[in-house]
Amino acid sequence: MSNINTKEPYQVILYYQYVPIESPEQFSKEHLYFCKRIHLKGRILVSHEGINGTVSGKKENIERYMEYMRSHPLFPGIQFKIDPHDGHAFKKMHVRPRKELVAWNLDPEVDIDPNRITGRHVSPKEFHQLLQQDDVIIIDGRNDYEYDLGHFRGAIRPELQTTREFPKWVRENLSDFKDKKILTYCTGGIRCEKLSGFLLKEGFQDVVQLDGGIVTYGKDSEVQGDLFEGSCYVFDDRISVPINHVQPTVITTCHHCGTKADQYTNCQNALCDQRHIVCPKCLEEHQGYCSATCKEGK
């Protein structure tokens, strides 16, 4: 993050909470009105199982929003991950009701309630220590393209593009590790709440999750993101954020020229829309297209 506007500083916040919400549709309408009234932009999902959001705005408006949420009877203990930014990280404000906060699509009889079953939360310091043990299995709870941009050293790459593929992947790839200590992590923690609970239901005995996810790990003053390689993918206009402040690395290369780069973009040809890594020079030269064919066929 660069060129922070000190006159009118902006912030981006990431948060979630699993808590029963009686009417997600009504809550979404009222919440959207409030967010627009205080000039926030972002994406918030609301379901019967809780809330998950990322929003941006001027610092004073973000503080007003956090104060409002903490005083709400549903969210007294809600935690926020806060990043400074040089402006809004979104173009619009959306608050949408959803069946699930994260699309697992589990059958109702096997669905996970993180308030009843979930992996043990560990601090960044403890997670850092566990990462260095020999007899642990490290599972990235995100999608493959997020892993490719950055991940913890030694983590297993999930061969999937959507969260709903996780149950099958776990059963086909991890069944031999049920007696091992399992470490799980994701961007902000929400996906691991159910992933770790699912692992426990599948018979894994010792499952932990990184409390607050990768973004919290990168902010810890003691750990400083050590042992994370590359950058962390985020679902807003920033695309990625740095995590490792001890020994930062770039582990991906430009789709066009092969030089080190860590910026994702989607092909400007709407029929293609391929997500690819591109360096600043090639982004300008190729105008956001992943190939000459896509450019010519626009």
Beta strands, then each sheet from edge to edge (+ up, - down):
strand 1: 10-18
strand 2: 41-47
strand 3: 50-58
strand 4: 80-85
strand 5: 93-97
strand 6: 120-122
strand 7: 136-140
strand 8: 150-152
strand 9: 181-185
strand 10: 206-210
strand 11: 228-233
strand 12: 240-242
strand 13: 264-266
strand 14: 275-277
sheet 1: 4+ 1- 3+ 2- 5-
sheet 2: 6+ 10+ 9+ 7+
sheet 3: 8+ 11- 12+
sheet 4: 13+ 14-
end
